Amino acid sequence: ASDVSQGVFYEVRNNLGSLLSSGSFSIAPHQQEHIFVNSLLGENNIGTLKVECTNPESGRVLVQSLFYGISSGSQVKWAYGSQRRGLYAGPTEKLTVPVNTYLGMTNWFRALDLNLRGAPLTLESRVVGSSTVQSGSFTLAANTTIDIGPSTNFTADQVGSYALGSSTSGIQLVGEILRVFYDTEGISYILPIVAAIFEDAVLQVSLEQFASGFDTPVQITNAADGSNRLFVVEQGGEIKIISNGTTLPTPFLDLSSQVVFGGEQGLLSVAFHPSFESNRKFYVNYTRVSDGDTVVSEFLASVGDPNVADAGSERIVLTVDQPAANHNGGQLQFGPDGYLYIGMGDGGGAGDPDETGQDLSTWLGKILRINVDGAQPYTVPNDNPFVGQGGALPEIWALGFRNPWRFSFDREDGRLFAGDVGQGDWEEVDIVEAGQNYGWDVMEGNHCYEPSTGCDQTGLTLPIAEYSHDEGVSIVGGFVYRGADIPALVGKYLFADYSGSRVWVLDEEQDSSWTRSELLSPGMLISSFGEDEAGEIYIVGYDGAINKIVNGN
């Protein structure tokens, strides 16, 4: 029942405990393997079969069963018994039961809530050998059990699994599956089988210092060029390289003389072209010292030394007039489509005084999308949502942002997650899609801002999560974890508050809602998150330390 391959080790011993046979094999995701115990144990003997997972950090063998064959003349009758001893599932766990319609078997699944208070439940069915999952939800009433007919989700001669769970706090589910085998004489067997428990891996992480000594770092990222180097952006204007755990003494790029540094201004991000390994192109976002405007420029890495950029190769791609010194946004990121995405704040000042967030005639308060591979300085992709719309700038991908501080693309599904810094009360996380309006300054998070009550929410896209200033002061967007070192973290979106009081994760539920839970409390000023080439995640401390999120506590 796992989404990853499982290494399995087994032992067969006789009734005296002597080892008769042992072996190992691998089970592919959502597949099954058979161990023919009789051939190992011998006829007319009893003993034990022990099965364990050899890579438990990646998940567990979740459904383990035993077939009994009973001969009656020339006819063989079968029963099916689970050998898993789990009795119940708590919050975030699932009762997982094997389903079998071979040889005329039918199934039903009976579940009850131990707390007898009623529970919203989710269920899913999966056919062995298929990645298709059927899912749904319903409510279990208080003081009742519920019977489900999983066989209705499986056609004849199929096997698979049925899972029932709840994310509600305090729910403990007990389940059993009843199997009925029909032969020519009617019902032959009714077998109660205790459900197996799908045990989610325990999520325990800690911070491990990876590097230190940086001056006001605001980003760490990789070049996806196979070098495994990490690039640290310092707000004052330098980009430094960490190679094999060591910070190189010479900066990769030094723009200190071109950058105005202070508050929310400075060198704010770097993004490497998807073909950087061959074309040497990378892009930076900085605040220009001469006028305080935002500049997005292209540079080239040196031909002779890949650890030093060619400072004279600058080509200005785009400039944005900044009416104030704050709310510069500053994120650059190449999407899976190969286009460059640019995050712009609303231009500064409290409450969006120039009303830029909802104004399609300005780049401020937007996320932009451009093609840097076309004619210079750039071209606009034809499928940008406002291309051809009168009064709208075609570079705009989405609108209604106050100050998007860090966004990222999920490596698996390409969704764009952004943290948008709030005004005085609410911080928010958005999934950004083409042409959508994320509400500022009509709304702050899920709440009316201008006007403070009764605002018109027509056409606005609400955040997937928010938190109030009782919990923090300024959001820092992060990443969906897709690394291999922390299996229990895979698929969860990490983000934090600048104050360092909390790092949270968001889990997507079956109904597409999101559940927020605290992951860490680092106790340091957090300016950014970053990924290495393997998908492991780092936290940037504004005080100069880089920490890696690692498994364990």
RAVEN-V823612 format. One record per run of one state. SS is the DSSP state (alpha for helix, beta for strand, coil for the rest). FROM is the first residue (numbers start at 1). LEN is the number of residues. Records with the same first field share a line. If there is no record, write none. Layout:
SS = FROM-LEN ; FROM-LEN
This chain:
coil = 1-5 ; 15-4 ; 28-9 ; 42-5 ; 54-2 ; 59-6 ; 73-2 ; 83-5 ; 90-4 ; 101-1 ; 114-5 ; 128-5 ; 141-4 ; 149-1 ; 154-5 ; 166-7 ; 184-2 ; 195-1 ; 199-6 ; 212-5 ; 223-7 ; 235-3 ; 244-2 ; 248-5 ; 255-1 ; 260-2 ; 263-2 ; 266-1 ; 273-3 ; 280-1 ; 289-5 ; 302-7 ; 321-11 ; 335-5 ; 344-22 ; 372-7 ; 380-16 ; 400-4 ; 410-6 ; 421-5 ; 433-4 ; 438-5 ; 445-2 ; 449-11 ; 461-4 ; 469-6 ; 477-3 ; 481-6 ; 490-3 ; 498-5 ; 509-5 ; 521-5 ; 532-5 ; 542-4 ; 552-2
beta = 6-9 ; 19-9 ; 47-7 ; 65-8 ; 75-8 ; 88-2 ; 94-7 ; 105-9 ; 119-9 ; 133-8 ; 145-4 ; 159-7 ; 173-11 ; 186-9 ; 196-3 ; 205-7 ; 217-6 ; 230-5 ; 238-6 ; 246-2 ; 253-2 ; 259-1 ; 262-1 ; 265-1 ; 267-6 ; 281-8 ; 294-8 ; 309-12 ; 332-3 ; 340-4 ; 366-6 ; 379-1 ; 396-4 ; 404-6 ; 416-5 ; 426-7 ; 437-1 ; 443-2 ; 447-2 ; 460-1 ; 465-4 ; 475-2 ; 480-1 ; 493-5 ; 503-6 ; 514-7 ; 526-6 ; 537-5 ; 546-6
alpha = 37-5 ; 56-3 ; 102-3 ; 150-4 ; 256-3 ; 276-4 ; 487-3
